[in-house]
Amino acid sequence: MASTDQATDTMMEHCPACGTDQPHAVSLALVTESDDQTNAAFSREPYRVRECRACGRETRRRMNDA
């Protein structure tokens, strides 16, 4: 379970690369999943993006799959 560190606005989450809980920068991003520019506006999906502040590894997870 993630916890918020109020002093730094980071989330403490497990990092598979580091093998321990590390501070992560967490944000949401809208990602266009279609290569067809005609329907690109209708193919945006929200993703949860997190980056480990210790090693820099970034992971993205599609929110509709959560």
JOURFEN-V272814 format. One record per backbone hydrogen bond with DSSP energy under -0.5 kcal/mol. CO is the residue of the C=O (numbers start at 1). NH is the residue of the N-H. E is the energy in kcal/mol with one decimal. If there is no record, write none. Layout:
BEGIN
[[CO | NH | E] [CO | NH | E]]
END
This chain:
BEGIN
[[3 | 12 | -2.5] [4 | 6 | -0.9] [5 | 8 | -0.9] [5 | 9 | -1.9] [5 | 10 | -0.9] [10 | 5 | -2.6] [11 | 13 | -0.8] [11 | 24 | -2.9] [12 | 3 | -1.1] [13 | 22 | -2.9] [14 | 16 | -0.6] [15 | 19 | -3.0] [15 | 20 | -0.5] [20 | 15 | -2.2] [22 | 13 | -2.3] [23 | 53 | -2.8] [24 | 11 | -2.5] [24 | 26 | -0.6] [25 | 51 | -2.3] [27 | 49 | -3.2] [29 | 31 | -0.6] [29 | 47 | -2.7] [31 | 33 | -0.6] [31 | 45 | -2.3] [35 | 37 | -0.7] [36 | 39 | -0.8] [39 | 42 | -1.3] [40 | 43 | -1.4] [43 | 33 | -2.0] [45 | 31 | -2.6] [46 | 63 | -2.6] [47 | 29 | -2.3] [47 | 49 | -0.6] [48 | 61 | -1.8] [49 | 27 | -2.9] [50 | 59 | -2.5] [51 | 25 | -2.5] [52 | 56 | -1.6] [57 | 52 | -2.5] [59 | 50 | -2.4] [61 | 48 | -2.8] [62 | 65 | -1.3] [63 | 66 | -1.1]]
END
